[in-house]
Amino acid sequence: MNKLPKLLVALIALSSYANAVNIFNVSTTSSSPTASAANFAGSANDVYGTTDVGNGAGWGQALGANFNGASSVVTAGMQNTQGANTTTYFGPTVYAGSNRDIYAPAGGIHNASGGGYRIRVNNVTQANVDAIAAAGGGAGANIKTIFMFDAAAGDYVFGETDTVSATVGTPLSMGNTTNKSSFASYRAVVKADGGYYAGNLNTFDLTAVVATTDFTENASSTNWISLGNIESSVGALQTNNNAPLNLTVDEAGTTVAGSALTGITQVGFLLNTTSNVQSGGYNFGVREFSVDATAVPEPSSYALIAGMLALASIMIRRRK
């Protein structure tokens, strides 16, 4: 192959956005978003002019309200108090909310051993389960919690090699002989052009759970289910008549190939778990989450590519 055809191949590759980047990454293993008072005081994160009190669990069940976009934001430096525990959050900006059958479970944020970006389910009684069934719910206490993060600034799409990956904490207490949970699932979510889209459904065999489970999916080839605008300020329990059920994914809904999504501004995940009658509770959460995408060239880059292609074409014709 002579130099001109090689130049054309290179320019075509450039025009296909061969510039994938990581647009979001978070880990509660290498850098916990919460800490105990002793570990927080005087640390690199102690820059907010506040005082932590307790064991770091102040955000552990703080996300019981419905998901309402920007109104559901948690930013670095914000504090939350639960009981005697006042905790400062110092992770990335996150937008989070929950749909639930009863108030015992709630979304929350903790360190990796506490589940990370998680659902915390407290004790569930037989009376709870009976009331849920009588109100038209399922067999058990269900909760869904969504966590969305701002993607890196820029115009991004999903290229053919881009991936979404996660490490999900699936503690042994959820299943096996304890049988605390009857269902648990994880799925990626992306916000593109103002709408939300749900990725592949990943469920767990709770009779054989392990400490963590890793997921990686190709973002471009995944058929993302359109969720529309799932933001809602209505916080009714799922069994109430006025519950919006905005975090329930219609598996038969309209799908869009990841390669067709444009204007990606947020990425995140949706957790879903159903508790049996149990005491002691359990945590279920994402400890690591990472998304790659491809930057769309600026218009000036397109003009440069077009000009170089035109020049190469002229040079080829002159050589013939």
C-alpha angles and dihedrals in degrees: 000000000000124000099267097055088045089054091051092051091050093049092048090051089050091051089055090066098252089180109098117174138179106260097182139011133167134170129185088189100062097029117019115213091215133035143185117266091254093051094043101050110091093000127127088265094054093096102107100083091243136115125234118216126191135006102322096264097115092110094039096104102008098117105077098122121093122271109267106165115237091007089064096057127140115190134185110281096029115128132209130189126210115174107314093341118101109177133184117218115220104168128104120300108281134185112207143166144154145227112203144168096223136007097252095087123054141164118260149158126241141142123291095272088051092053101267112233093009158149115248115202117194127193115321118199132205088247089057092052093045091051092049092051092047090053092054099265129129133271101288140010112298129197132176122193128184127202119192127184132193113257121224113285114268143067109297138177132175111263123201095267099039118119143192114214136180142174110217123199109228106175121204090240090073095068145348111078094343093060094191095149131043097188141020132168142172129200134169120243129199132190112216128168089352096304130100125235130192122217131208119330112240116189131184133233097230092192089067106028122160131202095266137003124205123215129188123174133177105250095202099052096039115106102229116208113230112238097177113210105338096180113123136162093202108109102184118142114262093252093057120100092237095049109129094209086205093158094055110106118219101222089199093051128120113291131207125196112244090236088063096053114105136178096035109192105158138027131188146120144264121226122198128184138163121207126212121211102296146140129222093038130224142239125231119181153131116267099181132021130176135172130192123197139165124253116232110230118248117256089255089059090053090051091051092048092048092049093050092047090051091049092048090050091053092049092050092051091050091053092055 
